[in-house]
Amino acid sequence: MSWIFVAVSAYFLGAFAVLMDKFLLGSKRISSPQVYTFYVGIFGLGAFLFAPFGFDVPSGWQIVVALVGGAVYVGGIFALNLSINKAEASRVTPVVFSVVPIASYLISYFWGHENLSLAQLGGVSLLILGGLLISFDLPLKIKPQTLRLMRKIKLSFVENVVFVADDGGKSSNKFFDGFYAACASGILLAVSYVIFKVVYAEQEFFSGFIWTRLGGFLAALSLLIVPGWRKAIFKSFSHAKKPSRKHVNTGGMFVVNKILGGTSSILLNKAFQMGSVTLVNSMVSLQYVFVLILVAIAAKRHPKAFAEKLSFWDWAQKIAAIFIIAIGMILISK
């Protein structure tokens, strides 16, 4: 089975997981990203269900590497949840996973684990460009008073053009809320993915996968150290003991979400084992496309949770990004 097919399947399922993340976090059905990340780490113990397919106790050093990789991964998920809680999923995920292939390539290059052709590097660059283009609005904006002047005297040349963020002119901040958390998430995830590649090179796939998830579980437990987070997490336990109808529905959605996310994670890790970490990570641009399509569909039923205000030019920009992503896919497959 081709690593490309495995990676595409992983990102397709991952798009559904991201969509549900936005619904659960954006609709405030889960109290905080800290609580959400805690349960993500706890659910990681479900990896032991795969123990019959292969699990052993490697050397102490290999265990440490796997545990650290899992802990760093959960740190990346925590930063991702922080960012998704503040901005649209279709904006956050491209930033995170544009940082991931760049960081993973640099790390792998200096470690001597990557040897990509010029065509593949070009494909990675196009995938990153397409991901950013599908995420951000073009910054070229014309002041309203200038536009009125153009209409009045029919000017053919405009000098009064400003570059502003698409925030209605209320702020000079060029980045969306949660941008820096998204960048931090991308770096942490890149580090964890490179570590996973090392783990799978030394251990059987399912054994290495289980050990990394155990590291994520331990990282989730560390969230209890912070008093405020511990209080919120314990409070979520009381909701679980006496769930209302709303909490039952939320719990069911969370379980389905984690099944989708878990399956996506397994496939993604398998793709890491089979192919290049950088190329697999750069293919996440496909997930941007999947997320964009799913958000557009879901917004019709849940407009508050999936607020995506797109004009004609926004859609034109995103369609152009999809073509760039398609060309990048062709190049990395060579």
LOZATOR-490301 format. One record per residue (C-alpha): residue in one letter; chain; x negated, y, z negated. Coordinates in steps of 0.5 Angstrom, whole numbers, padded with zeros to 4 digits. Each point is the difference from the previous one (the first is absolute). Example, Ala and Ser with C-alpha at 12.3 -4.5 7.8 and 13.67 -1.06 7.14 Angstrom:
<kolpas>
aa:A, ch:A, xx:-0025, yy:-0009, zz:-0016;
aa:S, ch:A, xx:-0002, yy:0007, zz:0002;
</kolpas>
This chain:
<kolpas>
aa:M, ch:A, xx:0000, yy:0000, zz:0000;
aa:S, ch:A, xx:-0003, yy:0007, zz:0002;
aa:W, ch:A, xx:-0001, yy:0005, zz:-0006;
aa:I, ch:A, xx:0003, yy:0005, zz:0005;
aa:F, ch:A, xx:0007, yy:-0004, zz:-0001;
aa:V, ch:A, xx:-0001, yy:-0001, zz:-0007;
aa:A, ch:A, xx:-0002, yy:0008, zz:-0001;
aa:V, ch:A, xx:0006, yy:0002, zz:0004;
aa:S, ch:A, xx:0005, yy:-0005, zz:-0004;
aa:A, ch:A, xx:-0003, yy:0003, zz:-0007;
aa:Y, ch:A, xx:0001, yy:0007, zz:0002;
aa:F, ch:A, xx:0007, yy:-0001, zz:0002;
aa:L, ch:A, xx:0002, yy:-0003, zz:-0006;
aa:G, ch:A, xx:-0004, yy:0006, zz:-0004;
aa:A, ch:A, xx:0004, yy:0005, zz:0004;
aa:F, ch:A, xx:0006, yy:-0003, zz:-0004;
aa:A, ch:A, xx:-0003, yy:0000, zz:-0006;
aa:V, ch:A, xx:-0002, yy:0007, zz:0001;
aa:L, ch:A, xx:0007, yy:0002, zz:0001;
aa:M, ch:A, xx:0003, yy:-0003, zz:-0006;
aa:D, ch:A, xx:-0006, yy:0003, zz:-0004;
aa:K, ch:A, xx:0003, yy:0007, zz:0002;
aa:F, ch:A, xx:0007, yy:-0002, zz:-0001;
aa:L, ch:A, xx:-0002, yy:-0003, zz:-0007;
aa:L, ch:A, xx:-0005, yy:0006, zz:-0002;
aa:G, ch:A, xx:0004, yy:0006, zz:0004;
aa:S, ch:A, xx:0007, yy:-0002, zz:-0003;
aa:K, ch:A, xx:-0003, yy:0000, zz:-0007;
aa:R, ch:A, xx:0002, yy:-0007, zz:-0001;
aa:I, ch:A, xx:-0006, yy:-0002, zz:-0003;
aa:S, ch:A, xx:-0003, yy:0005, zz:-0005;
aa:S, ch:A, xx:-0007, yy:0002, zz:0002;
aa:P, ch:A, xx:-0005, yy:-0003, zz:0004;
aa:Q, ch:A, xx:-0004, yy:-0002, zz:-0006;
aa:V, ch:A, xx:0006, yy:-0005, zz:-0002;
aa:Y, ch:A, xx:0000, yy:-0002, zz:0008;
aa:T, ch:A, xx:-0007, yy:-0002, zz:0000;
aa:F, ch:A, xx:0000, yy:-0004, zz:-0006;
aa:Y, ch:A, xx:0005, yy:-0004, zz:0003;
aa:V, ch:A, xx:-0004, yy:-0001, zz:0006;
aa:G, ch:A, xx:-0006, yy:-0002, zz:-0004;
aa:I, ch:A, xx:0005, yy:-0005, zz:-0004;
aa:F, ch:A, xx:0003, yy:-0003, zz:0006;
aa:G, ch:A, xx:-0007, yy:-0001, zz:0003;
aa:L, ch:A, xx:0000, yy:-0006, zz:-0005;
aa:G, ch:A, xx:0005, yy:-0004, zz:0005;
aa:A, ch:A, xx:-0006, yy:-0001, zz:0004;
aa:F, ch:A, xx:-0001, yy:-0006, zz:-0005;
aa:L, ch:A, xx:0005, yy:-0003, zz:0004;
aa:F, ch:A, xx:-0005, yy:-0002, zz:0006;
aa:A, ch:A, xx:-0004, yy:-0003, zz:-0005;
aa:P, ch:A, xx:0002, yy:-0007, zz:0003;
aa:F, ch:A, xx:-0003, yy:0002, zz:0006;
aa:G, ch:A, xx:-0007, yy:0001, zz:-0002;
aa:F, ch:A, xx:-0003, yy:0003, zz:-0007;
aa:D, ch:A, xx:-0006, yy:-0001, zz:-0003;
aa:V, ch:A, xx:-0005, yy:0004, zz:-0005;
aa:P, ch:A, xx:-0006, yy:0003, zz:0003;
aa:S, ch:A, xx:-0006, yy:0003, zz:-0003;
aa:G, ch:A, xx:0001, yy:0005, zz:-0005;
aa:W, ch:A, xx:-0003, yy:0005, zz:0005;
aa:Q, ch:A, xx:0005, yy:-0002, zz:0005;
aa:I, ch:A, xx:0006, yy:0001, zz:-0005;
aa:V, ch:A, xx:-0003, yy:0007, zz:-0002;
aa:V, ch:A, xx:0000, yy:0002, zz:0007;
aa:A, ch:A, xx:0007, yy:-0002, zz:0001;
aa:L, ch:A, xx:0003, yy:0003, zz:-0006;
aa:V, ch:A, xx:-0003, yy:0006, zz:0002;
aa:G, ch:A, xx:0003, yy:0000, zz:0007;
aa:G, ch:A, xx:0007, yy:-0001, zz:-0003;
aa:A, ch:A, xx:-0001, yy:0005, zz:-0005;
aa:V, ch:A, xx:-0002, yy:0005, zz:0005;
aa:Y, ch:A, xx:0006, yy:-0002, zz:0005;
aa:V, ch:A, xx:0005, yy:0002, zz:-0006;
aa:G, ch:A, xx:-0004, yy:0006, zz:-0001;
aa:G, ch:A, xx:0001, yy:0002, zz:0007;
aa:I, ch:A, xx:0008, yy:-0002, zz:0000;
aa:F, ch:A, xx:0001, yy:0004, zz:-0006;
aa:A, ch:A, xx:-0003, yy:0006, zz:0004;
aa:L, ch:A, xx:0004, yy:-0002, zz:0006;
aa:N, ch:A, xx:0007, yy:0000, zz:-0005;
aa:L, ch:A, xx:-0002, yy:0007, zz:-0002;
aa:S, ch:A, xx:0000, yy:0003, zz:0007;
aa:I, ch:A, xx:0006, yy:-0004, zz:0002;
aa:N, ch:A, xx:0004, yy:0003, zz:-0006;
aa:K, ch:A, xx:-0002, yy:0007, zz:0002;
aa:A, ch:A, xx:0001, yy:0000, zz:0008;
aa:E, ch:A, xx:0003, yy:-0004, zz:0006;
aa:A, ch:A, xx:-0003, yy:-0007, zz:0001;
aa:S, ch:A, xx:-0001, yy:0001, zz:0007;
aa:R, ch:A, xx:-0005, yy:0006, zz:-0002;
aa:V, ch:A, xx:-0003, yy:-0004, zz:-0005;
aa:T, ch:A, xx:-0002, yy:-0006, zz:0003;
aa:P, ch:A, xx:-0004, yy:0003, zz:0006;
aa:V, ch:A, xx:-0004, yy:0004, zz:-0005;
aa:V, ch:A, xx:-0002, yy:-0006, zz:-0004;
aa:F, ch:A, xx:-0001, yy:-0005, zz:0005;
aa:S, ch:A, xx:-0004, yy:0005, zz:0005;
aa:V, ch:A, xx:-0005, yy:0001, zz:-0006;
aa:V, ch:A, xx:0000, yy:-0008, zz:-0001;
aa:P, ch:A, xx:-0003, yy:-0002, zz:0007;
aa:I, ch:A, xx:-0005, yy:0006, zz:-0001;
aa:A, ch:A, xx:-0002, yy:-0002, zz:-0007;
aa:S, ch:A, xx:0000, yy:-0007, zz:0001;
aa:Y, ch:A, xx:-0005, yy:0000, zz:0007;
aa:L, ch:A, xx:-0005, yy:0005, zz:-0004;
aa:I, ch:A, xx:0000, yy:-0005, zz:-0006;
aa:S, ch:A, xx:-0001, yy:-0006, zz:0005;
aa:Y, ch:A, xx:-0005, yy:0003, zz:0004;
aa:F, ch:A, xx:-0005, yy:0002, zz:-0005;
aa:W, ch:A, xx:0001, yy:-0007, zz:-0003;
aa:G, ch:A, xx:-0001, yy:-0003, zz:0007;
aa:H, ch:A, xx:0007, yy:-0004, zz:0000;
aa:E, ch:A, xx:0002, yy:0004, zz:0007;
aa:N, ch:A, xx:-0002, yy:0000, zz:0007;
aa:L, ch:A, xx:0005, yy:0003, zz:0004;
aa:S, ch:A, xx:-0001, yy:0002, zz:0008;
aa:L, ch:A, xx:0001, yy:0007, zz:0002;
aa:A, ch:A, xx:0007, yy:-0002, zz:0003;
aa:Q, ch:A, xx:0002, yy:-0003, zz:-0007;
aa:L, ch:A, xx:-0002, yy:0007, zz:-0003;
aa:G, ch:A, xx:0004, yy:0004, zz:0005;
aa:G, ch:A, xx:0006, yy:-0004, zz:-0001;
aa:V, ch:A, xx:-0001, yy:0001, zz:-0008;
aa:S, ch:A, xx:-0001, yy:0007, zz:0001;
aa:L, ch:A, xx:0007, yy:0000, zz:0005;
aa:L, ch:A, xx:0004, yy:-0004, zz:-0005;
aa:I, ch:A, xx:-0003, yy:0005, zz:-0006;
aa:L, ch:A, xx:0002, yy:0006, zz:0005;
aa:G, ch:A, xx:0007, yy:-0003, zz:0001;
aa:G, ch:A, xx:0001, yy:-0001, zz:-0007;
aa:L, ch:A, xx:-0001, yy:0007, zz:-0002;
aa:L, ch:A, xx:0004, yy:0003, zz:0006;
aa:I, ch:A, xx:0006, yy:-0004, zz:-0002;
aa:S, ch:A, xx:-0001, yy:0003, zz:-0007;
aa:F, ch:A, xx:-0001, yy:0007, zz:0001;
aa:D, ch:A, xx:0003, yy:0006, zz:0003;
aa:L, ch:A, xx:-0004, yy:0004, zz:0005;
aa:P, ch:A, xx:-0002, yy:0006, zz:-0004;
aa:L, ch:A, xx:0001, yy:0005, zz:0006;
aa:K, ch:A, xx:0006, yy:0004, zz:-0003;
aa:I, ch:A, xx:0003, yy:0007, zz:0003;
aa:K, ch:A, xx:0002, yy:0005, zz:-0005;
aa:P, ch:A, xx:0008, yy:0002, zz:0000;
aa:Q, ch:A, xx:-0001, yy:0007, zz:0002;
aa:T, ch:A, xx:-0005, yy:-0001, zz:0005;
aa:L, ch:A, xx:0005, yy:-0005, zz:0003;
aa:R, ch:A, xx:0005, yy:0005, zz:0000;
aa:L, ch:A, xx:-0004, yy:0005, zz:0003;
aa:M, ch:A, xx:-0002, yy:-0005, zz:0006;
aa:R, ch:A, xx:0008, yy:-0001, zz:0001;
aa:K, ch:A, xx:0001, yy:0008, zz:0000;
aa:I, ch:A, xx:-0006, yy:0002, zz:0005;
aa:K, ch:A, xx:-0001, yy:-0006, zz:0003;
aa:L, ch:A, xx:-0008, yy:-0001, zz:-0002;
aa:S, ch:A, xx:-0004, yy:-0005, zz:0004;
aa:F, ch:A, xx:-0005, yy:0000, zz:-0005;
aa:V, ch:A, xx:0000, yy:-0001, zz:-0007;
aa:E, ch:A, xx:-0006, yy:0003, zz:-0005;
aa:N, ch:A, xx:0004, yy:-0001, zz:-0006;
aa:V, ch:A, xx:-0001, yy:-0007, zz:-0002;
aa:V, ch:A, xx:-0001, yy:-0003, zz:-0006;
aa:F, ch:A, xx:-0002, yy:-0007, zz:-0003;
aa:V, ch:A, xx:0004, yy:-0002, zz:-0006;
aa:A, ch:A, xx:0002, yy:-0006, zz:-0003;
aa:D, ch:A, xx:0007, yy:-0003, zz:0002;
aa:D, ch:A, xx:0003, yy:0003, zz:-0007;
aa:G, ch:A, xx:0005, yy:0005, zz:0002;
aa:G, ch:A, xx:-0006, yy:0005, zz:-0001;
aa:K, ch:A, xx:0001, yy:0000, zz:-0008;
aa:S, ch:A, xx:-0007, yy:-0003, zz:-0001;
aa:S, ch:A, xx:-0007, yy:0001, zz:0003;
aa:N, ch:A, xx:-0002, yy:-0007, zz:-0001;
aa:K, ch:A, xx:-0001, yy:-0004, zz:0006;
aa:F, ch:A, xx:0001, yy:-0007, zz:-0003;
aa:F, ch:A, xx:0006, yy:-0003, zz:-0002;
aa:D, ch:A, xx:0002, yy:-0002, zz:-0008;
aa:G, ch:A, xx:-0004, yy:-0006, zz:-0001;
aa:F, ch:A, xx:-0005, yy:0001, zz:0005;
aa:Y, ch:A, xx:-0006, yy:-0001, zz:-0005;
aa:A, ch:A, xx:0003, yy:-0006, zz:-0003;
aa:A, ch:A, xx:0001, yy:-0003, zz:0007;
aa:C, ch:A, xx:-0008, yy:0001, zz:0002;
aa:A, ch:A, xx:-0002, yy:-0003, zz:-0007;
aa:S, ch:A, xx:0005, yy:-0006, zz:0001;
aa:G, ch:A, xx:-0004, yy:-0001, zz:0007;
aa:I, ch:A, xx:-0007, yy:0000, zz:-0003;
aa:L, ch:A, xx:0002, yy:-0005, zz:-0005;
aa:L, ch:A, xx:0004, yy:-0005, zz:0004;
aa:A, ch:A, xx:-0006, yy:0000, zz:0005;
aa:V, ch:A, xx:-0005, yy:-0002, zz:-0005;
aa:S, ch:A, xx:0005, yy:-0005, zz:-0003;
aa:Y, ch:A, xx:0001, yy:-0003, zz:0007;
aa:V, ch:A, xx:-0008, yy:0000, zz:0002;
aa:I, ch:A, xx:0000, yy:-0004, zz:-0007;
aa:F, ch:A, xx:0005, yy:-0005, zz:0002;
aa:K, ch:A, xx:-0004, yy:-0001, zz:0006;
aa:V, ch:A, xx:-0006, yy:-0002, zz:-0004;
aa:V, ch:A, xx:0005, yy:-0004, zz:-0005;
aa:Y, ch:A, xx:0003, yy:-0004, zz:0006;
aa:A, ch:A, xx:-0007, yy:-0002, zz:0003;
aa:E, ch:A, xx:-0002, yy:-0003, zz:-0006;
aa:Q, ch:A, xx:0006, yy:-0003, zz:-0002;
aa:E, ch:A, xx:0006, yy:-0004, zz:0003;
aa:F, ch:A, xx:0005, yy:0005, zz:0002;
aa:F, ch:A, xx:0006, yy:-0002, zz:-0005;
aa:S, ch:A, xx:-0005, yy:-0001, zz:-0006;
aa:G, ch:A, xx:-0003, yy:0007, zz:0001;
aa:F, ch:A, xx:0007, yy:0003, zz:0001;
aa:I, ch:A, xx:0002, yy:-0002, zz:-0006;
aa:W, ch:A, xx:-0006, yy:0003, zz:-0004;
aa:T, ch:A, xx:0001, yy:0006, zz:0003;
aa:R, ch:A, xx:0007, yy:0001, zz:-0002;
aa:L, ch:A, xx:-0002, yy:-0002, zz:-0007;
aa:G, ch:A, xx:-0005, yy:0006, zz:0000;
aa:G, ch:A, xx:0006, yy:0004, zz:0002;
aa:F, ch:A, xx:0004, yy:-0003, zz:-0006;
aa:L, ch:A, xx:-0005, yy:0002, zz:-0005;
aa:A, ch:A, xx:0000, yy:0007, zz:0004;
aa:A, ch:A, xx:0007, yy:0001, zz:-0001;
aa:L, ch:A, xx:-0001, yy:-0002, zz:-0008;
aa:S, ch:A, xx:-0005, yy:0006, zz:0000;
aa:L, ch:A, xx:0006, yy:0005, zz:0001;
aa:L, ch:A, xx:0003, yy:-0002, zz:-0007;
aa:I, ch:A, xx:-0006, yy:0004, zz:-0003;
aa:V, ch:A, xx:0003, yy:0007, zz:0002;
aa:P, ch:A, xx:0005, yy:0001, zz:-0005;
aa:G, ch:A, xx:0005, yy:0004, zz:0004;
aa:W, ch:A, xx:-0001, yy:-0006, zz:0005;
aa:R, ch:A, xx:0001, yy:-0005, zz:-0005;
aa:K, ch:A, xx:0006, yy:0003, zz:-0002;
aa:A, ch:A, xx:0003, yy:0000, zz:0007;
aa:I, ch:A, xx:-0002, yy:-0007, zz:0001;
aa:F, ch:A, xx:0003, yy:-0003, zz:-0007;
aa:K, ch:A, xx:0007, yy:0004, zz:0002;
aa:S, ch:A, xx:0000, yy:-0003, zz:0006;
aa:F, ch:A, xx:0000, yy:-0007, zz:-0003;
aa:S, ch:A, xx:0007, yy:0002, zz:-0004;
aa:H, ch:A, xx:0003, yy:0002, zz:0006;
aa:A, ch:A, xx:-0002, yy:-0007, zz:0003;
aa:K, ch:A, xx:0003, yy:-0003, zz:-0007;
aa:K, ch:A, xx:0007, yy:0004, zz:0001;
aa:P, ch:A, xx:0001, yy:0001, zz:0007;
aa:S, ch:A, xx:0005, yy:0004, zz:0003;
aa:R, ch:A, xx:0003, yy:-0001, zz:0007;
aa:K, ch:A, xx:-0005, yy:0005, zz:0003;
aa:H, ch:A, xx:-0006, yy:-0003, zz:-0004;
aa:V, ch:A, xx:0002, yy:-0007, zz:0003;
aa:N, ch:A, xx:0000, yy:0003, zz:0007;
aa:T, ch:A, xx:-0006, yy:0003, zz:-0001;
aa:G, ch:A, xx:-0003, yy:-0006, zz:-0003;
aa:G, ch:A, xx:0002, yy:-0004, zz:0006;
aa:M, ch:A, xx:-0003, yy:0005, zz:0005;
aa:F, ch:A, xx:-0006, yy:0000, zz:-0004;
aa:V, ch:A, xx:-0001, yy:-0008, zz:0001;
aa:V, ch:A, xx:0002, yy:0000, zz:0007;
aa:N, ch:A, xx:-0005, yy:0006, zz:0001;
aa:K, ch:A, xx:-0006, yy:-0004, zz:-0003;
aa:I, ch:A, xx:0002, yy:-0006, zz:0004;
aa:L, ch:A, xx:-0001, yy:0004, zz:0006;
aa:G, ch:A, xx:-0006, yy:0004, zz:-0003;
aa:G, ch:A, xx:-0003, yy:-0007, zz:-0002;
aa:T, ch:A, xx:0001, yy:-0003, zz:0006;
aa:S, ch:A, xx:-0003, yy:0006, zz:0004;
aa:S, ch:A, xx:-0006, yy:0000, zz:-0005;
aa:I, ch:A, xx:-0001, yy:-0008, zz:0001;
aa:L, ch:A, xx:0000, yy:0001, zz:0008;
aa:L, ch:A, xx:-0005, yy:0006, zz:-0001;
aa:N, ch:A, xx:-0005, yy:-0003, zz:-0004;
aa:K, ch:A, xx:0000, yy:-0006, zz:0005;
aa:A, ch:A, xx:-0001, yy:0005, zz:0006;
aa:F, ch:A, xx:-0006, yy:0003, zz:-0004;
aa:Q, ch:A, xx:-0003, yy:-0007, zz:-0001;
aa:M, ch:A, xx:0001, yy:-0002, zz:0008;
aa:G, ch:A, xx:-0002, yy:0007, zz:0002;
aa:S, ch:A, xx:-0003, yy:0007, zz:-0001;
aa:V, ch:A, xx:0002, yy:0004, zz:-0006;
aa:T, ch:A, xx:-0001, yy:0006, zz:0004;
aa:L, ch:A, xx:0004, yy:-0002, zz:0006;
aa:V, ch:A, xx:0006, yy:-0003, zz:-0004;
aa:N, ch:A, xx:0000, yy:0006, zz:-0004;
aa:S, ch:A, xx:0001, yy:0004, zz:0006;
aa:M, ch:A, xx:0005, yy:-0004, zz:0002;
aa:V, ch:A, xx:0005, yy:0003, zz:-0005;
aa:S, ch:A, xx:0002, yy:0006, zz:0005;
aa:L, ch:A, xx:0005, yy:-0005, zz:0002;
aa:Q, ch:A, xx:0003, yy:0000, zz:-0007;
aa:Y, ch:A, xx:0001, yy:0007, zz:0001;
aa:V, ch:A, xx:0004, yy:-0001, zz:0006;
aa:F, ch:A, xx:0004, yy:-0005, zz:-0003;
aa:V, ch:A, xx:0001, yy:0004, zz:-0006;
aa:L, ch:A, xx:0002, yy:0006, zz:0004;
aa:I, ch:A, xx:0005, yy:-0004, zz:0004;
aa:L, ch:A, xx:0003, yy:-0003, zz:-0007;
aa:V, ch:A, xx:0000, yy:0007, zz:-0003;
aa:A, ch:A, xx:0004, yy:0002, zz:0006;
aa:I, ch:A, xx:0005, yy:-0005, zz:-0001;
aa:A, ch:A, xx:0000, yy:0000, zz:-0008;
aa:A, ch:A, xx:0001, yy:0007, zz:0000;
aa:K, ch:A, xx:0007, yy:-0001, zz:0003;
aa:R, ch:A, xx:0003, yy:-0003, zz:-0006;
aa:H, ch:A, xx:-0005, yy:0003, zz:-0005;
aa:P, ch:A, xx:-0001, yy:0007, zz:0002;
aa:K, ch:A, xx:-0003, yy:0002, zz:-0007;
aa:A, ch:A, xx:-0005, yy:-0005, zz:-0001;
aa:F, ch:A, xx:-0002, yy:0000, zz:0007;
aa:A, ch:A, xx:0000, yy:0007, zz:0002;
aa:E, ch:A, xx:-0004, yy:0001, zz:0006;
aa:K, ch:A, xx:0002, yy:0006, zz:0004;
aa:L, ch:A, xx:-0003, yy:0000, zz:0007;
aa:S, ch:A, xx:0001, yy:0004, zz:0006;
aa:F, ch:A, xx:-0001, yy:-0001, zz:0007;
aa:W, ch:A, xx:-0007, yy:0002, zz:0000;
aa:D, ch:A, xx:-0001, yy:-0004, zz:-0006;
aa:W, ch:A, xx:0002, yy:-0007, zz:0004;
aa:A, ch:A, xx:-0004, yy:0002, zz:0006;
aa:Q, ch:A, xx:-0006, yy:0001, zz:-0004;
aa:K, ch:A, xx:0002, yy:-0007, zz:-0004;
aa:I, ch:A, xx:0001, yy:-0004, zz:0007;
aa:A, ch:A, xx:-0007, yy:0003, zz:0003;
aa:A, ch:A, xx:-0003, yy:-0003, zz:-0007;
aa:I, ch:A, xx:0003, yy:-0007, zz:0002;
aa:F, ch:A, xx:-0003, yy:0000, zz:0007;
aa:I, ch:A, xx:-0007, yy:0002, zz:-0003;
aa:I, ch:A, xx:0001, yy:-0006, zz:-0005;
aa:A, ch:A, xx:0002, yy:-0004, zz:0005;
aa:I, ch:A, xx:-0007, yy:0002, zz:0004;
aa:G, ch:A, xx:-0004, yy:-0001, zz:-0006;
aa:M, ch:A, xx:0003, yy:-0007, zz:-0001;
aa:I, ch:A, xx:-0002, yy:-0002, zz:0007;
aa:L, ch:A, xx:-0007, yy:0002, zz:-0002;
aa:I, ch:A, xx:-0001, yy:-0003, zz:-0006;
aa:S, ch:A, xx:0003, yy:-0007, zz:0003;
aa:K, ch:A, xx:-0006, yy:0000, zz:0005;
</kolpas>
